[in-house]
Amino acid sequence: MQEITLPKVIFGTSGLGNLYVALPDEVKLSIVNESVKCSPKPAVFDSAGKYGAGLALEALGRSLKQLKVNPSDVLISNKLGWLRTELKTAEPTFEPGIWRDLKHDAVQKISYEGILECYKQGNELLGGYHAELVSVHDPDEYLAAANNAQEQTQRYQDILDAYRALNELKEAGRVKAIGVGAKNWRVIKRIAADVKLDWVMIANSMTVHSHPAELVEFMLTLQQQGTLIINSSLFNGGFLTGSDYYNYQLTDPEKDKDLYHWRQRFYQLCLNYKIKPVQACVIFGLNAPGVKSIALNTTQAERVAQNIALPQSIIPEGFWEEMTAQGLIEEAYASSYL
């Protein structure tokens, strides 16, 4: 990993793949332009074949080319495992209802050959740029789709075979580093025990609202091993910054009273200390054990500079003390890491 420089903020590209809203090409171009302009070099983009069935990769490559960005000034992460296919239904089958105006579908292909196919297609979609950080995307979903224990064993072997292919790419000098991207950190832990990973991307798991001791212990192990951690989804799918979705599941103010009560008290403390909830979330997520970078998404070019500035936010010490005193942060965590 000596060759890799990761800034504190890396740019998620799901918005370039029309997540929830179809962005015009000129908006995508301006987001990429701001990201390159405002970031220390190289600007790091995190993408995936799953994002808009390859549309995010396509839009990223096209925008970089249009802006005449030198390939050495960007570092692209492509989370592999989803392959673009022909769209044969009214809307994509892989994540219906989430992506807008797609012209293709996608299928999950995790195996030795499948991951190489995804890698090749991803670079073709990037059109002249190529991914130097590669990983297996959604291995947790792949395992969860097994119908029985025997099939799950076979699917885990598929994941190991995929990493064998990625390691060959690394040994050949075609990629710089290998990682994993998953929402279920326990699956990341299982893979990390069997595969030498350069980096891991943890999503939805290490946030100001949720920071389980078992996960902290695993992150400390990764830190000792020299495995870099990218912390993603710091807002629990948007709930901590005002959305009604917690980890992408719609909440109910009646059924999820504890969740809403936690957020109400969190917001009040932020107000008392004159800080924004987004600032508290980012500073907490960035300072968790072993975290090198955070991944932030935006669909607005004017938000890019704001996102890059978030790690410089100053949070008064008293804020964390009151969060702990009110039981909003685990006392054991606060005493060791805040």
N, C-alpha and C positions, 0 to 999 in steps of 0.2 A: 504493500500500500504506500510505499514511499513516494511513488510517482503521482499519487492522487492528492489533490488539494481540494478540500471541501469547504466552501464558505458557510457561515452560520445559517444562511437561508438559501435553500434550493427551491427551484420553481416547479411546482406540480403542473401538469398539462392537461388534466381531465377536461378543463374548460375549452381547450382547443379541439377536443373531440365532441363538443356539443352536449356536455353533461347538463341536464335540466333545461338548457336554453341553447338555441342555434345562434352562434355568434357570426356576424358578417366577417368575411376574410380580412377587411381592413382593420377591424377591431383586434383580430388575432395577430395581425402584423404589428400593431401598435403595442400589444402586450409583450410580444417577443422582443421588440425594439427596446422598450423600457427595461425589460429584464436584463438584456445584454449591456445596456447603457449604464444602469444603476449598480450592477453587481461587480465585485472584484473579479478579475479574470483568473481562471475561466469561469464563465457563468454556467451553473449546473442546472440542467433540465431533467426532470424525472418523468418518463413517459411509459407507455405500455401499449401493446397490440390490442388490449381490451378497451382502451379509451377511444370510444367512437368507432370500434372495429378498424383500428388503424388510422382513423382520421386525424387524431392528435399528432401522430408521427408525421403524417403527410403535411399537415398545416405547419408544424414546427420546421420541417426541412424546407418547405417552400418559402416560409418567412425568412429564415436564415439566409437562403440563397438570394432572395430579393433585396435583403439588407446588405448583401456582400460581406457577411461575417466570416472571418477567417476560421476554418475548422479548429485551429489550435486555441481559439478564444472561447470555445464552448466545450463542455463535457456532458455527454448525453447518456443517461441511464435508461435502458429499455428493459422493463420487466417482461420476461418472455413466458409464453405458455398459452397465449390466445392468438389464433391464426385467422386472418381475414378470409371470409368466404362469400359466396354469392348470396344476395338477399332474395329469398324465395317467398317470403311472407310479408304481410302488411307492415310489420315492424320487426326489428331484430329479435331473435329468440334468446340471446344470451343474457340480456338484462332488460326485459320489456318494461316500458314506461319510464325509463330513466334518461335515455339518449334521444336527441331530437334530430330529425331530418337526415338520417343515415342512409347511405346508398349501398351498404354492405352489412353482412352478418359476421359473426365470429364463433369459432368453436375452440374448446380447450384441448390443447395437444401437449401433453407432458410425457416425454419419453426421450430416448437418445436422439432418434431421428426427428421427432416432433419439435424439440427445442431448437435444433439446428435449422429446421424449416422456418420457425418463427424468427430466429436471428437473421436469416437471409432476407426474409420478407420485410422485416423491420428496417433493415438498411436500405432496401430498395425504396420503401416508402419515404425514407429520410432524404432520398434523392441527392446523393453526393456527400452527405454527412453520415457518420456511422456511430453506433453505440459502443462506448468503451467501458461502461459499467453495465454488467448484465446479471440477471437473477431469474429465479423461478417465481412466477407470479401466482398467487392464490393456491399454494399447495394445500392449504387448509380446506379450501372449497373442494379441491380435487379428492382429498381423502374422505371428506364428509359425504361425497356422492357415492361412495361404495355401498353395495347392497348387503354385504356380509363381511365377516372377518377375513375370509380367504381373499376376497376382492380387495379389501383394504391393504392387506399384505402385498398384493401384486402392485397396487397403486403406489405404495411407498417405494417399492423397487423401481417403478417408473420414474419417481422423483430422483432417486439416487442415480439412475441412468442419465437423466437430464443433466445432473451436476457433473457427471463424468464427461459429457459432451462439452459443457462450459469450461471445465478444467483444461480440456484439450485446446480450446480456443485461446485460453490464457497462456498455456505453455507455448503455443505457436506465435504469441505476441499480437494476436488479433484483438484481444480485449485486455484491459488493465486490471480489472477487479471483479470479483464474483460475490453476489449477495443473495438476499431473499426479501420478498415483500409479502406480508400476510397480516391479517387482522388478529388471528389467534396466536398469541405469543408462545403458547405451549407447543405448537407445531414448529415454530421457529427454533425453540429449545431442542426439540427432538432432532431436527435436521442439523443443528449446530453441533450435536454430539457425534454425528456421522460424517459431516462434511466440513472441510476447512473453509470458512467464510471470511471474506475481507470486510464485509459490512452487512448489517441487517437493518431493515426498515420495519419499525414497530408502529402499528396503526391502532388508534382508539384506546390504547391500553395504559399509557403513562401520561396522565393528565392531572390537573389540579383537583379534579373531582375523584379520579380513580388512580390509585398508586399502590397496588397490592405488594405486600412484603416479599412474596415469592418472586414476583417480576423484578423487584429491586435486586434481589439476590442473584438472579440470572444476569441482569445488566452489569452487576459488579464483576461477575465471572467473565463476561464478554470484554469488559474493560481491561481486566488482568491479562486476557489473551491477546489484546491489541486489536480486537474486532471493533470497527467503528459502528456507532449506532446513529441512525437517522430517525428522529421522532416525528411521526406524521399523525394527522387528525387530532390535534391538540385540544380541539373544542368539542370532543365527543360527538362528532358528526354535525356540529353547529349548535347543539343545545346550549352550550355554555356561553354562546354569544347571541342568543335570542331565538333560535329555531325551535320548532316543536318536535324535531327529530333528534332522538338520542341514539348515537351509533347507527344512524340510518333507519331506525324504527320509529314510527309515529307514536308519540306519547299521549297520555290522557291525563289532564289536570286532576281528575278525580281518582283514577287508579294509581297514578304516579305522584301522589301528594308529597312524598319525601323528597323526590327529585326536584320538584318545583319549589319546595320549601328551602332546600339547599341553595338553589339558584337565587332565590329572593334574598337570602341572607348574604350570599356572595356579592350580589349586586349592591346591596346596601353598604357593605364594607368598602367596596370599590369607590362608591360615591363619597363615603366618609373620608377616604384617603386621596380623593381627587385623581384616581387612576381609572383607566378603561379596563373592562373585563378582558378584552383581547390582550392587553399588556400583561396582566397577571397570568393568563394562560400561557403566553409565549415564554415569559421569564421562568415560570415553573417548569415547563416542558423542556426548555433548552438547558436548564441546570440540573436535570435529573442525571443520575450516575452514568457516566460513559457516553452521554449524548454529545455528538460532534456538530450535528446540523439538525435543523427542522425543515420540513417541507410545507410550503404554503401555496395555496391556489388562489387565483383571482380571475374574474371575468372582466375586470376593469383596469385599463392601462394606468389610470391615475392612482390605483392602489398599490402598484408595484413598489414605488419608492417608500411608501408608508410601511409596507411589509418588511422591506430590507432594514428599515430603521427600528423596527420593534425590539430587536435584541438589545438595543441601547436604552430601553426604557428603565427608569429608576423606580423601584418599588420600595417604599419605606419599610424598615425592619418591623415596625409596629404592626403593619398590615399582616405579615405572616404570623406574628405572635397572636393577634386577635383571631385569625383564621383557625389557628391551633386551639386557642382557648375556647372557641365556640364549637369545636369538634368538626370543623369543615375540612381540616387536614389531619391526617393521622399523626398523633403525637410522636410516635417512634420515628416516623419519616422526618418530621420537622426538626427533631433534636439532632439528627444525624446529617441532614442534607440542606437545611435552610438557614 
